Amino acid sequence: MNSDETQGNGRVALVTGASRGIGAAVAQRLLDRGYRVAATSRSGHAPQGALAIEADVTDPSHVDAAFARVEQEYGPVEVLVSNAGVTKDTLLVRMTDEDWSGVIDTNLTGSFLVVRRAARSMMRKRFGRIVLIGSVVAGLGSPGQVNYAASKAGLIGVARSVARELGGRGVTCNVVAPGFIATDMTRELGDELRAEYLRRIPAGRLGEVDDVANAVEFLCADASGYLTGAVLPVDGGMGMGR
């Protein structure tokens, strides 16, 4: 095992929404770097080598049970990547109450629940790395995504408030804000909207899940302890200045 593979030092990491896409890529990256990784999803699927846990992050009892399982198997969570998210895109005048609440409950409230639960042991250990997976649309806005943009913008407020509350206890909290990443979720947007996004990306290409995993890995490292309350864009330059 080389030095790159051991840089996680066996720290316990929990990644939510890790059955596919960005979450699966992040979980796999942390596994490759020597972290002991637990991965939650509604399906219970996870990359090989991770402790797979079926959980709905919108349910506080599921969140408590997931953390209890990790604590029993590995020990207290030291690194949390809150990635679980959904979209229910439609124009504002057609957006139902359920379209709104479903996205807010998973993307924003779900993150709050897992961060709150993780903070207990992090404060006691005086160490913690929290990374929230946001989105470039938090700053740009996006037609048909009022609910999604609001949920991701809310994560910035969560991260910066947590950073101020827990910074003195060795706990960092940051947001990684992906742009247009090639995943199952973005493939649902339709050809016209995908083409429009591509025209707006200075890098001239769609992002890959490994681009996001690179940023998350950096923020999770022990050496990143003086970086907190930040929003790190991984968007090919699409949201510059936002």
N, C-alpha and C positions, 0 to 999 in steps of 0.2 A: 504494500500500500504506500503510495507516494505522499509527499507533503500536502499536495492539493486535496487529496482524498481524506486527509485527517484534520483539515482546518476547522471542522465543526466540533472537534474535541469531544464528541459523544454527547453534545448537548441535546436536550429533548425538545423537539419541534412539533408543533401541531399546525397542519394546513387544512383549512376548510374548503369545501367545494373542490375536492382533489380527484374526482373520478375521471376527468378529461380536461383538455385544453390547458389553460394557464395553470390551474391548480395542480394538475397531474405533472406538468413540466417542473413546477417549483418543488413539489414533493420529491420527484426523481432527482433533481439537482441537489437538494439537501441530503438525500440518501447517499449520493455519490461523493459528497464532501464529508461524510462521517457523522452526520447528525442521526439521532434515533428519531425516526419520523412516524407520527400518527397522522392519519388522513381521514377526514370525515366527508361524507356525502350522503345524499338521500338514498342513493342506490346501495351504498356500502362498498362500492368498488374503489380500488386504490392501486397505485403502482406496486409491483412485486417488491417485497422487502419492507413495506410500510405496514404499520398496524392499522388495518382497515376498520372503521367504525361507522355504522349507519346512524345518521343523526340529522335532524332538521334544526338548523340554527335559529329558526324563529320560535322554537319551543324551549323555554328556560329549563324544563326538566330534562330535555334531550341534551342540552349544553352541559348541565351539571353531570349527567351520566357519562358523557363523552370524556370530560376532564377527569372524572373519577376513574374511568377505565385507563386512561393514560397514566395517571398517578400510580395506579396499582401495578401496571406493566413496566413502566419506564421511570416514573418519578415525576416531580412537578414540571409543568411546562415552562421552558425558559425562552422559547422562541415561538411566536404566534404569527401566522400569516393568514389573515382573514380575506379569503378570496370568494367565498360562496356568493353567487349573484344570479339574478334572473333579469330578463327583459320582457316587457309586455307593451310593445310599441304600437302607438296609434296617435292620430292627431288629437289635439287638446279637446276639441268639441265632441269627439267620439270616445274619449277616455272615461271609462267607468270608475266608480269608487273602488271596485275590486282590482282593476288594472293599476290604480294608484297604490292602494294599500298592499297589494301583493308584492310589488317591487320595493316599496319602502320597508316593509317588514323583513324581507330577506336581506337586501343590500345594506340597509342602514341599521335597523334594529338588531338584526342578526349579528352584525359586527359589534355593536354595543354590548350585546350579551356575552360574546366570547372574550372581548377585551376586559370587561368587568370581572369575569371569572378568572382569567389569566392573571390579572393584576394582583390578586391576593398573594400567590406564592412568589411572584416576581418582587414584590415589595419586601417580603420576608428575606429573600435571598440577596436583595440589593443588586439584582441583575435581571434584565429582560430586554428582548428585542420584539417589538410589535410592528408589523408591516400590514397596512391596509391596501387592498387593491382597488384603486379608484378608476378614473377614466379622464381622458382629454375632454370629454363633453361636459365635465363639471365646470370648466372655464369657458368653453366655446358655445355650449348649448347645441341642440340638435333637433330639427323638426321631427315630431312624432315621438320624442323621448323626454317629455317634460318630467315624467316620473323617474326615469333612469338618471337623467342629469341631476335632478334634485337629490336623489339618494347618494350619488357619488360626490356631489358638492358638500353634502353633510359630513362625509367622511373626513374632509379637510378640517372642519371644526372639531370633530372628535379627536383627530390626531393631535392637533395643536393644543387642545385643552388637556389631553392626557399627558402630552410632553411637558406642559407646565406643572401639572400636578405631581408627576412621578419622576421628573428629571433628576431630582436630588437623591433618588433611590437607585440610580444606575439603570433606569428603564428608559429606553428610547421608543418613540412612536412616530412613524413616518408613513407617507402615502406614496405608492408607485402608481403613476397615472398612464396606463397604456393608451396608445392611439388605436389605429385600425390594425388589429392583430388577426391573422388568419386562424380563426377558430370556428367551431360549429355555431356559436352564437352569432358571430358577424356574418357568416354565410347565409343567415336568414334575412339579412337586410334588403336583398334585392339588387339586381345588376346596376340599375341607374344610380342608386345611392352609393354603392361600392365604387362606381366609376368616378363619381363626384368627389368622394374622399380621396381617391388616388390622385386626382388632379391637384389636391391641396397639400400633398405630402412632399416637402422638399427632397427627401431622401429618394423619392421616385419608386418606392416599393411598399408593399404591405409588410407589417412587422411579423415576426415569428414568435412562438411562445418562448423560445430560448432567449430572445431579446429581453423579455420581461423577467425570466428566471435569473438572468445575469444581474439585473438591478436588485432583485430581491435578495439574492445571495450576498451582495455587497452590504446591504443594510442589516442583514442578520448577523454579520460577523462580529466577533468580540471587538475587533479593531475599529468598528464604526460607532463607538460609544459617544462621540462628541457631535454626532449628526442626528438631530431630532427635530420634530415639528416641520420637516421638509416635505415638499411635493416634488418627486423625481419623475419628470416626464420621460416616457419611452414611446415616442410618437413620430419619429423621423422628422421632427421639426414642425409638425402640423399645428401645434398650439403655441408657438413661440410668443413669449411675452404675456401669456395668460397665467 
